[in-house]
Amino acid sequence: MHHRSSPLRHLFLLLGLLAFAAATRAQSVGVGTATPNAKAALDIVSTDKGVLVPRLTQAQRTGIAAPVPVGLLVYQTDGTQPGFWYYEAAAGWTALSGGGSTGDNLGDHVATTNLNLNGNKLVDGTTARAIRSGLDLSPAGLLTLGAARTSPDSTTGQGVRLPDLDQDFMLTSRRFRGKTNPLNVSGAGERLMWLSYYSAFRAGGVTGTRWDYPNVGSYSVAFGLDNQAGSDYSVAFGYNNRIRAGEGTFAMGYDNEVVQGYWGVMMGRENAYRGYHGLVGGYQSKVQTSTFLYVPSLAFGYSSQARSSQGSCYALGYYARTGGYYGCFVLADYSPVQNNDPNRQQDSLVSTSYNQFSARFAGGYRLFTTAATTASQGTAVGVKLDAGSNAWSIISDSTKKERVVLADGNLFLARINGLRLGSWNYRGQSPDTMRHYGPMAQDFYAAFGHDGVGRSGNPTSINQADFDGVNLIAIQALYRRVLLLEAANARQQQLLQAGAPAPRATTAELAELRRQNAALQSRAAQADADHAALLTLQAQVARLLSEGAQARK
C-alpha cells in the first residue's frame, strides 16, 4: 500500500538530521565502534574490512579541475607509479608510495632539500646489519664504512674524508687501534691494502706470508711482488726484497735483504745490508758493520763489500773490499775482467790495514791542479802515474812552458854550499824509526825561491820538480868544471910530454909547471869528489821525499 509523504513528516526528518549534525560537530563519529577516538573526526574499526578511497587512473587524477584542495587523497590505479597520491600545497600531487614499497622509493625520488641521515646509516638488509656494517657520512664530511666498535680499543674519529670543491680525498686512521687483522686477510694474493692498525700500505702481490700481520712494520710501505717491509718506517719496492729487524730502511730492486739495518738505502740486485746509515748498491754488494755505532758505510759496485766490526768503510768498484778493517776507502777498476783470464775475474782489491786508502786502476792515474784537463781547454798541469809504473810523472813538455830563464850553475853550487843539510825527524814521530836526511824548506826557499821573474815554492815545503831541477843545475855546473879542469890538465900533459920543438925550459919554469899540474890534478880530484857527494845528496833527498810521502799516507 503506497502512502503519500506528508509535509509534517519531512519536517521531523529535517529536524532529526540537524540535531544529528549538531551532535557530530561536538564529538567523534564511530563506524564499527561505540567509543570512537576523541582525537579523530571519524574512527572506523573492523577486523575484516578496509576503507576504499576514490580510485582514479593517472589521467583522471591529473584531470581534477583546479583549485585542488590541499590534502586531497586518491588511489592511482595505473601509470609508472600506482598507489596513493595526495595533493600538497607547494609540490602539488605527491606519491605516498609505489609498487607496494613500505618506505620512500629513493630510486625514483628527486630530493628538494639536503638528505639528512640523522645519525643513521645506509644499509642493505635488515636493521640488525647496521650494527656491524653500513655507510655513514658525518656532518664534518667523514665517510666511514661499518659501525663503531664496542671494544675498548675502538675509535670513531677515523675514515675517508672527501673535501668539497676539489678532487682530493684523505684517509685518516689511528695506529694500534682496533684489531691487528680486521680484514682477516693472509697468505698469497694480489691486493691493495691500508692496514690501519700499523698505519701501513701494501700494493701489488705476494706469494707467501710476507704481507701477513706479523711481518708488517709500523708506518711501512711495500709495492710490487713479494716485498716485505717488516721493520718500522721501512719501504720496499720491486721484487722479493726483505727488510727485517731494523728501522727506517729503503730497499729497491730485486732480491735484496736487510737484517738489522737502520736508516739506510739499498738498491740493485742481491745486495745485503746490516748496520747504521749505510748505502748499498749494484750487484751482490754488502755493508756489514756495527749495529751499535752510528757510523756510515758504503758499498757500491760488483760484489763490493764494506765490512768491519765498527764502521766508516767505503768500497766502490769491481770486487772492492775493506777486508774487515774500519776507516778504509777502496776503489777498484774493471781490469780483472778485461784481461780475459778466467782465473783472475774475481780478483779483489782488499784493505790490509785500518784507516787505509787503496786504489787499483790498471790504466794509470792522472791528477790535475788546473781547471783545464785537455789542450783544447788550456794548459793542463798536474801529475800522472802511467800504467805499470811506480813513480809519478811530472808534466815537463817544453811546448807548455814560457818565460824560460837559464840558471847560473856556479851560483847554485855556492847556494847549495850554504844549506843546512843533516838528519832529523818530524815532530810527534818516533826518532827511532822515522829519521830523515835533507835540507830545511826555509833555506831552500831563501836560496832558490826567486829567479828574478817570480816566486817558486814556499818556505814550508819543497816541490819535488823544483828539487830535481836544482840538482840537475848543480850537476851540470860541476860537470862543466870537470871538463875545464880536464882540458887544462891535458894541455899541461902535452907540454910536459912534448919533444924538441918546445924551447928548453929553465929549472924555475919546470918547477912552476909541475906545481900547476899538481894543482890541476888536485882540483880535478876535488871536482870528482864534489860530483860524487852531490849524487849522494840527490839520492838521499829523493829517499827522504819518498819516506815523507809514505808517512803522510
C-alpha positions as CSV (number, residue, x, y, z in Angstrom):
1,M,0.0,0.0,0.0
2,H,1.5,3.3,-1.0
3,H,1.5,6.1,1.4
4,R,1.9,9.7,0.3
5,S,4.5,11.6,2.4
6,S,3.1,14.5,4.3
7,P,4.9,17.8,4.9
8,L,4.9,17.3,8.6
9,R,6.9,14.0,8.2
10,H,9.5,15.8,6.1
11,L,9.9,18.5,8.7
12,F,10.5,15.9,11.5
13,L,13.2,14.2,9.4
14,L,15.0,17.5,8.7
15,L,15.0,18.4,12.4
16,G,16.5,15.0,13.2
17,L,19.3,15.4,10.7
18,L,20.1,18.9,12.1
19,A,20.2,17.5,15.6
20,F,22.5,14.7,14.5
21,A,24.8,17.2,12.6
22,A,25.0,19.4,15.7
23,A,25.9,16.3,17.8
24,T,28.6,15.2,15.4
25,R,30.3,18.6,15.4
26,A,30.7,18.2,19.1
27,Q,32.0,14.6,19.2
28,S,33.7,11.9,17.0
29,V,31.9,9.6,14.6
30,G,32.5,5.9,15.0
31,V,31.9,3.2,12.5
32,G,32.0,-0.3,13.9
33,T,32.7,1.1,17.4
34,A,30.5,2.8,20.1
35,T,33.5,4.6,21.5
36,P,35.4,6.4,18.7
37,N,38.7,8.1,19.5
38,A,38.2,11.6,20.7
39,K,41.0,12.9,18.6
40,A,39.6,11.5,15.4
41,A,36.7,13.0,13.5
42,L,36.0,9.6,12.0
43,D,37.1,6.3,13.7
44,I,36.5,3.2,11.7
45,V,37.0,-0.2,13.4
46,S,36.9,-3.5,11.5
47,T,38.7,-6.9,11.6
48,D,37.9,-7.9,8.1
49,K,37.2,-4.8,6.1
50,G,39.0,-1.7,4.9
51,V,38.4,1.8,3.6
52,L,38.2,2.5,-0.1
53,V,39.1,5.9,-1.2
54,P,38.3,7.1,-4.7
55,R,40.2,5.0,-7.4
56,L,41.3,7.0,-10.4
57,T,43.6,6.5,-13.3
58,Q,46.6,8.8,-13.7
59,A,44.7,10.8,-16.4
60,Q,41.7,11.2,-14.1
61,R,43.9,12.2,-11.2
62,T,45.7,14.9,-13.1
63,G,42.4,16.0,-14.7
64,I,40.8,17.1,-11.5
65,A,39.9,20.7,-12.0
66,A,41.6,23.4,-10.1
67,P,41.7,24.5,-7.4
68,V,42.6,21.2,-5.9
69,P,42.1,21.2,-2.2
70,V,45.3,20.6,-0.1
71,G,45.2,17.1,1.4
72,L,43.0,15.5,-1.2
73,L,43.8,11.8,-1.3
74,V,43.2,9.3,-4.1
75,Y,44.5,6.0,-5.3
76,Q,46.0,5.8,-8.7
77,T,45.4,2.5,-10.5
78,D,47.8,2.8,-13.5
79,G,50.9,4.6,-14.8
80,T,54.5,4.2,-13.8
81,Q,53.9,4.7,-10.1
82,P,50.5,3.4,-9.0
83,G,49.5,3.9,-5.4
84,F,48.3,6.6,-3.0
85,W,48.7,10.2,-4.1
86,Y,47.9,13.4,-2.1
87,Y,47.9,17.0,-3.1
88,E,50.5,19.2,-1.4
89,A,50.3,23.0,-1.4
90,A,53.8,23.6,-2.8
91,A,54.7,20.4,-4.6
92,G,51.3,19.5,-6.0
93,W,50.5,15.9,-6.4
94,T,52.9,13.7,-4.4
95,A,53.1,9.9,-4.2
96,L,53.0,8.3,-0.8
97,S,54.4,5.0,-2.0
98,G,54.7,2.9,-5.1
99,G,54.8,-0.7,-6.1
100,G,53.8,-1.9,-2.7
101,S,57.0,-0.5,-1.0
102,T,56.8,0.1,2.7
103,G,59.2,3.1,2.6
104,D,60.3,6.0,0.5
105,N,61.3,4.9,-3.0
106,L,64.7,6.7,-3.2
107,G,65.3,5.2,-6.6
108,D,62.6,7.4,-8.1
109,H,62.9,10.2,-5.6
110,V,64.1,13.6,-6.5
111,A,65.2,15.4,-3.4
112,T,64.3,19.1,-3.0
113,T,66.4,19.5,0.2
114,N,69.5,18.0,1.8
115,L,69.3,14.4,2.8
116,N,70.0,14.1,6.5
117,L,70.6,10.6,7.9
118,N,70.2,12.0,11.4
119,G,72.9,9.7,12.8
120,N,71.6,6.7,10.9
121,K,73.3,4.7,8.2
122,L,72.6,3.5,4.7
123,V,72.4,-0.3,4.8
124,D,71.4,-3.2,2.5
125,G,69.4,-5.7,4.5
126,T,67.9,-5.8,8.0
127,T,68.3,-3.3,10.7
128,A,70.5,-5.7,12.6
129,R,73.2,-5.5,10.0
130,A,73.6,-1.8,10.6
131,I,75.3,-2.7,13.9
132,R,78.4,-4.1,12.1
133,S,78.1,-2.5,8.6
134,G,76.8,0.3,6.6
135,L,77.7,3.7,5.2
136,D,78.0,6.7,7.5
137,L,78.6,10.3,6.4
138,S,79.2,12.7,9.3
139,P,78.4,16.4,9.2
140,A,82.2,17.1,9.1
141,G,82.5,15.2,5.8
142,L,83.9,12.0,7.3
143,L,82.9,8.9,5.3
144,T,83.1,5.6,7.2
145,L,82.2,2.1,6.3
146,G,81.0,-0.1,9.2
147,A,79.7,0.8,12.6
148,A,81.7,2.0,15.6
149,R,83.3,-0.9,17.5
150,T,82.2,-1.5,21.1
151,S,85.6,-2.9,22.2
152,P,87.8,-0.7,24.4
153,D,90.4,-0.2,21.6
154,S,87.9,1.2,19.1
155,T,87.9,4.7,17.6
156,T,85.2,6.5,15.7
157,G,87.2,9.5,14.6
158,Q,88.8,8.0,11.5
159,G,87.6,7.4,8.0
160,V,87.7,8.7,4.4
161,R,87.3,12.5,4.1
162,L,86.1,13.9,0.7
163,P,86.7,17.6,0.7
164,D,84.3,19.9,-1.1
165,L,85.2,21.8,-4.3
166,D,88.2,19.7,-5.3
167,Q,89.2,16.2,-6.4
168,D,91.2,15.2,-3.3
169,F,90.5,12.7,-0.7
170,M,92.0,12.0,2.7
171,L,92.1,8.7,4.6
172,T,92.6,9.1,8.3
173,S,93.2,6.4,10.9
174,R,95.0,5.8,14.2
175,R,97.8,3.3,14.8
176,F,97.3,0.4,17.3
177,R,93.5,0.9,17.4
178,G,91.1,-2.0,16.6
179,K,92.2,-5.5,15.6
180,T,95.5,-6.5,14.1
181,N,93.8,-8.2,11.3
182,P,90.3,-6.8,10.9
183,L,90.1,-7.9,7.3
184,N,91.1,-11.5,8.1
185,V,93.4,-11.5,5.0
186,S,96.6,-13.5,4.9
187,G,98.7,-15.6,2.5
188,A,99.1,-15.2,-1.2
189,G,97.2,-12.9,-3.5
190,E,97.1,-9.6,-5.3
191,R,95.6,-6.7,-3.4
192,L,95.7,-3.1,-2.3
193,M,95.6,-2.7,1.5
194,W,95.7,0.1,4.0
195,L,96.4,-1.5,7.4
196,S,95.1,1.0,9.9
197,Y,96.4,-0.9,12.9
198,Y,100.0,-0.4,11.7
199,S,99.4,2.7,9.5
200,A,101.0,0.7,6.7
201,F,100.3,0.4,3.0
202,R,100.6,-2.5,0.6
203,A,100.0,-2.7,-3.1
204,G,100.8,-5.5,-5.6
205,G,101.1,-9.2,-4.9
206,V,102.5,-11.7,-2.5
207,T,103.1,-15.5,-2.9
208,G,103.6,-16.3,0.8
209,T,103.1,-14.7,4.2
210,R,105.2,-11.5,3.8
211,W,102.1,-9.3,4.0
212,D,100.6,-11.1,7.0
213,Y,100.3,-9.0,10.1
214,P,103.3,-10.4,12.0
215,N,105.5,-9.3,9.1
216,V,104.2,-5.7,8.8
217,G,106.2,-2.8,10.2
218,S,104.5,0.3,11.6
219,Y,104.4,3.2,9.1
220,S,105.8,0.9,6.4
221,V,105.2,0.7,2.6
222,A,105.6,-2.2,0.2
223,F,104.9,-2.0,-3.6
224,G,105.5,-4.8,-6.1
225,L,105.7,-8.6,-5.7
226,D,106.9,-10.5,-2.5
227,N,108.3,-7.4,-0.8
228,Q,108.5,-7.5,3.0
229,A,108.7,-4.2,4.9
230,G,108.7,-5.8,8.3
231,S,110.6,-3.0,10.1
232,D,109.1,0.2,11.3
233,Y,109.3,3.2,8.9
234,S,110.7,0.9,6.1
235,V,110.0,1.0,2.4
236,A,110.4,-1.9,-0.1
237,F,109.9,-1.5,-3.9
238,G,110.4,-4.1,-6.6
239,Y,110.5,-7.9,-6.3
240,N,111.5,-10.2,-3.4
241,N,113.1,-7.5,-1.2
242,R,113.1,-8.3,2.5
243,I,113.5,-5.8,5.4
244,R,113.5,-7.3,8.9
245,A,114.7,-6.4,12.4
246,G,115.7,-2.8,11.7
247,E,114.2,0.7,11.2
248,G,113.8,3.3,8.5
249,T,115.5,1.4,5.7
250,F,114.7,1.8,2.0
251,A,115.2,-1.2,-0.4
252,M,114.5,-1.1,-4.1
253,G,115.3,-3.6,-6.8
254,Y,115.4,-7.4,-6.8
255,D,116.2,-10.0,-4.1
256,N,117.8,-7.5,-1.6
257,E,117.9,-8.3,2.1
258,V,118.1,-6.1,5.2
259,V,118.6,-7.7,8.6
260,Q,119.4,-5.3,11.5
261,G,119.8,-2.4,9.1
262,Y,119.0,1.1,10.4
263,W,118.3,4.3,8.4
264,G,120.0,3.1,5.2
265,V,119.4,2.8,1.5
266,M,119.8,-0.3,-0.7
267,M,119.2,-0.6,-4.4
268,G,120.1,-3.1,-7.2
269,R,120.1,-6.9,-7.1
270,E,121.0,-9.5,-4.4
271,N,122.6,-7.0,-2.0
272,A,122.8,-7.2,1.8
273,Y,122.8,-4.6,4.5
274,R,123.5,-4.6,8.2
275,G,124.5,-1.6,10.3
276,Y,123.7,2.1,10.6
277,H,123.4,4.8,7.9
278,G,124.6,2.6,5.1
279,L,124.3,2.9,1.3
280,V,124.5,-0.3,-0.7
281,G,124.1,-0.6,-4.5
282,G,124.9,-2.7,-7.5
283,Y,125.1,-6.4,-7.6
284,Q,125.9,-8.8,-4.7
285,S,127.4,-6.0,-2.7
286,K,127.3,-5.8,1.1
287,V,127.6,-3.4,4.0
288,Q,128.1,-5.3,7.3
289,T,129.1,-3.1,10.2
290,S,128.3,-2.4,13.8
291,T,124.7,-2.2,14.9
292,F,125.7,-0.1,18.0
293,L,127.8,2.7,16.3
294,Y,126.1,5.3,14.2
295,V,128.9,5.4,11.7
296,P,128.0,5.4,8.0
297,S,129.5,2.9,5.4
298,L,129.1,2.4,1.7
299,A,129.4,-0.5,-0.8
300,F,128.6,0.2,-4.4
301,G,129.6,-1.9,-7.4
302,Y,130.0,-5.5,-8.4
303,S,130.4,-7.7,-5.3
304,S,131.9,-4.9,-3.3
305,Q,132.0,-5.3,0.5
306,A,132.3,-2.7,3.2
307,R,132.8,-4.9,6.3
308,S,134.2,-4.2,9.8
309,S,133.4,-4.5,13.4
310,Q,132.8,-0.8,13.6
311,G,132.2,1.3,10.5
312,S,133.4,4.1,8.2
313,C,134.1,1.6,5.4
314,Y,133.8,2.6,1.8
315,A,134.2,0.1,-1.1
316,L,133.5,1.1,-4.7
317,G,134.0,-0.8,-8.0
318,Y,134.6,-4.3,-9.0
319,Y,135.3,-6.6,-6.1
320,A,136.5,-3.7,-3.9
321,R,136.6,-4.9,-0.3
322,T,137.7,-3.4,3.1
323,G,138.6,-6.8,4.5
324,G,137.2,-6.3,7.9
325,Y,139.2,-3.1,8.6
326,Y,137.5,0.1,9.6
327,G,138.3,3.6,8.3
328,C,139.2,2.3,4.9
329,F,138.5,3.5,1.4
330,V,138.8,1.1,-1.5
331,L,138.5,2.0,-5.2
332,A,138.7,-0.8,-7.8
333,D,138.6,-0.8,-11.6
334,Y,137.3,-3.4,-14.1
335,S,140.7,-4.7,-15.2
336,P,140.4,-8.3,-13.8
337,V,137.6,-8.9,-16.3
338,Q,139.2,-7.2,-19.3
339,N,142.4,-9.3,-19.3
340,N,140.3,-12.3,-20.3
341,D,141.9,-14.5,-17.7
342,P,139.1,-16.6,-16.1
343,N,141.3,-17.3,-13.1
344,R,141.5,-13.6,-12.3
345,Q,138.0,-12.4,-13.0
346,Q,137.2,-12.4,-9.2
347,D,140.4,-10.7,-8.1
348,S,139.6,-8.5,-5.2
349,L,141.3,-5.3,-4.1
350,V,141.3,-5.7,-0.3
351,S,142.4,-3.4,2.5
352,T,145.4,-4.6,4.5
353,S,145.3,-2.2,7.5
354,Y,143.0,0.1,9.4
355,N,142.4,3.7,8.1
356,Q,143.9,2.8,4.7
357,F,143.3,4.1,1.2
358,S,143.6,1.6,-1.6
359,A,143.0,2.0,-5.3
360,R,143.6,-0.1,-8.4
361,F,143.5,1.5,-11.9
362,A,145.4,-0.5,-14.4
363,G,145.2,2.3,-16.9
364,G,147.1,4.7,-14.6
365,Y,146.3,7.8,-12.6
366,R,146.0,11.5,-13.5
367,L,145.8,14.3,-11.0
368,F,145.2,17.8,-12.3
369,T,145.8,21.1,-10.4
370,T,144.2,23.3,-13.1
371,A,140.7,23.6,-14.4
372,A,142.0,22.6,-17.8
373,T,142.4,18.9,-18.4
374,T,142.8,18.9,-22.2
375,A,144.8,21.0,-24.7
376,S,141.6,22.5,-26.0
377,Q,140.8,23.9,-22.6
378,G,144.2,25.4,-22.0
379,T,147.4,24.2,-20.3
380,A,146.7,21.1,-18.2
381,V,149.0,21.0,-15.1
382,G,149.3,18.1,-12.8
383,V,151.0,14.7,-12.4
384,K,150.3,11.2,-13.7
385,L,151.1,7.6,-12.9
386,D,151.2,5.7,-16.1
387,A,150.0,2.1,-16.4
388,G,152.5,-0.3,-14.8
389,S,154.7,2.5,-13.5
390,N,155.7,3.0,-9.8
391,A,156.5,6.8,-9.8
392,W,154.7,10.0,-10.6
393,S,155.5,11.6,-14.0
394,I,155.6,15.4,-13.9
395,I,154.4,17.4,-16.9
396,S,157.5,19.0,-18.4
397,D,156.7,19.5,-22.0
398,S,158.7,22.4,-23.5
399,T,155.7,23.4,-25.6
400,K,153.7,24.0,-22.4
401,K,156.4,26.3,-20.9
402,E,157.2,30.1,-21.2
403,R,159.5,32.8,-19.8
404,V,162.4,30.4,-19.6
405,V,165.4,31.8,-17.7
406,L,168.8,29.9,-17.8
407,A,170.4,29.3,-14.5
408,D,173.9,30.2,-13.3
409,G,175.2,26.8,-12.2
410,N,178.2,28.2,-10.2
411,L,175.7,30.4,-8.2
412,F,173.6,27.3,-7.5
413,L,176.7,25.5,-6.2
414,A,177.5,28.3,-3.9
415,R,173.9,28.4,-2.5
416,I,173.9,24.7,-2.0
417,N,177.0,25.0,0.0
418,G,175.1,27.4,2.3
419,L,172.2,25.0,3.0
420,R,171.8,23.3,6.4
421,L,172.0,19.7,5.5
422,G,171.6,16.9,8.0
423,S,169.2,14.4,9.6
424,W,166.0,15.0,11.6
425,N,162.5,13.6,12.3
426,Y,159.0,15.2,12.2
427,R,157.6,16.3,15.5
428,G,155.4,13.6,17.0
429,Q,157.0,10.8,15.1
430,S,159.4,8.2,16.6
431,P,163.1,9.2,16.4
432,D,163.9,5.5,16.5
433,T,162.2,4.6,13.2
434,M,161.2,7.8,11.4
435,R,164.5,9.7,10.9
436,H,165.2,11.5,7.6
437,Y,168.0,13.4,5.7
438,G,167.8,16.6,3.8
439,P,167.5,20.4,3.8
440,M,165.1,22.8,5.5
441,A,162.4,24.2,3.4
442,Q,163.1,27.7,4.6
443,D,166.8,27.5,3.5
444,F,165.8,26.0,0.2
445,Y,163.2,28.8,-0.4
446,A,165.7,31.5,0.5
447,A,168.3,30.1,-1.9
448,F,166.0,29.2,-4.8
449,G,162.6,30.8,-4.2
450,H,163.1,33.7,-6.5
451,D,164.6,33.7,-10.0
452,G,164.2,37.3,-11.0
453,V,160.8,36.8,-12.7
454,G,158.6,35.4,-9.9
455,R,158.3,33.2,-6.9
456,S,159.0,29.4,-6.8
457,G,157.6,27.3,-4.0
458,N,157.1,28.4,-0.4
459,P,159.0,28.4,2.9
460,T,157.4,25.4,4.4
461,S,157.6,22.7,1.7
462,I,159.8,21.6,-1.2
463,N,158.4,20.8,-4.6
464,Q,159.8,17.6,-6.0
465,A,160.1,19.0,-9.5
466,D,162.0,22.1,-8.2
467,F,164.3,19.9,-6.1
468,D,165.2,17.8,-9.1
469,G,165.8,20.9,-11.2
470,V,168.2,22.4,-8.6
471,N,170.1,19.1,-8.5
472,L,170.4,19.0,-12.3
473,I,171.6,22.6,-12.5
474,A,174.3,21.8,-9.8
475,I,175.3,18.6,-11.5
476,Q,175.7,20.4,-14.8
477,A,177.8,23.1,-13.2
478,L,180.1,20.5,-11.6
479,Y,180.4,18.6,-14.9
480,R,181.4,21.8,-16.7
481,R,184.1,22.5,-14.1
482,V,185.4,19.0,-14.6
483,L,185.6,19.5,-18.3
484,L,187.6,22.7,-17.9
485,L,190.0,21.1,-15.5
486,E,190.4,18.1,-17.7
487,A,191.1,20.3,-20.7
488,A,193.7,22.3,-18.8
489,N,195.3,19.2,-17.4
490,A,195.5,17.8,-20.9
491,R,197.3,20.8,-22.2
492,Q,199.8,20.6,-19.3
493,Q,200.4,17.0,-20.1
494,Q,201.1,17.8,-23.7
495,L,203.6,20.4,-22.7
496,L,205.4,18.1,-20.4
497,Q,205.5,15.2,-22.8
498,A,206.4,17.3,-25.9
499,G,209.7,16.7,-27.6
500,A,212.3,19.0,-29.3
501,P,210.0,21.7,-30.8
502,A,209.4,23.3,-27.5
503,P,212.2,25.7,-26.2
504,R,214.2,24.4,-23.3
505,A,212.7,25.5,-20.1
506,T,214.7,26.7,-17.2
507,T,214.7,24.9,-13.9
508,A,212.3,27.6,-12.4
509,E,209.8,27.2,-15.3
510,L,209.8,23.4,-14.9
511,A,209.1,23.7,-11.2
512,E,206.2,26.1,-11.9
513,L,204.7,23.7,-14.5
514,R,204.9,20.9,-12.0
515,R,203.2,22.9,-9.4
516,Q,200.4,24.0,-11.7
517,N,199.9,20.4,-12.8
518,A,199.6,19.2,-9.3
519,A,197.1,21.9,-8.5
520,L,195.1,21.0,-11.6
521,Q,195.1,17.3,-10.6
522,S,194.0,18.3,-7.0
523,R,191.2,20.4,-8.3
524,A,190.1,17.7,-10.7
525,A,190.0,15.2,-7.8
526,Q,188.1,17.7,-5.7
527,A,185.6,18.1,-8.6
528,D,185.1,14.4,-8.8
529,A,184.6,14.2,-5.1
530,D,182.1,17.1,-5.2
531,H,180.3,15.4,-8.1
532,A,180.0,12.1,-6.1
533,A,178.9,13.9,-3.0
534,L,176.2,15.7,-5.0
535,L,174.9,12.5,-6.4
536,T,174.8,11.0,-2.9
537,L,172.9,14.1,-1.7
538,Q,170.4,13.7,-4.5
539,A,169.8,10.1,-3.7
540,Q,169.3,10.9,0.0
541,V,166.9,13.7,-0.7
542,A,164.9,11.5,-3.1
543,R,164.7,8.8,-0.4
544,L,163.7,11.5,2.1
545,L,160.8,12.7,0.0
546,S,159.7,9.2,-0.6
547,E,159.6,8.4,3.1
548,G,157.8,11.7,3.8
549,A,155.1,10.8,1.3
550,Q,154.7,7.3,2.9
551,A,154.5,9.0,6.3
552,R,151.8,11.3,5.1
553,K,149.7,8.4,3.9
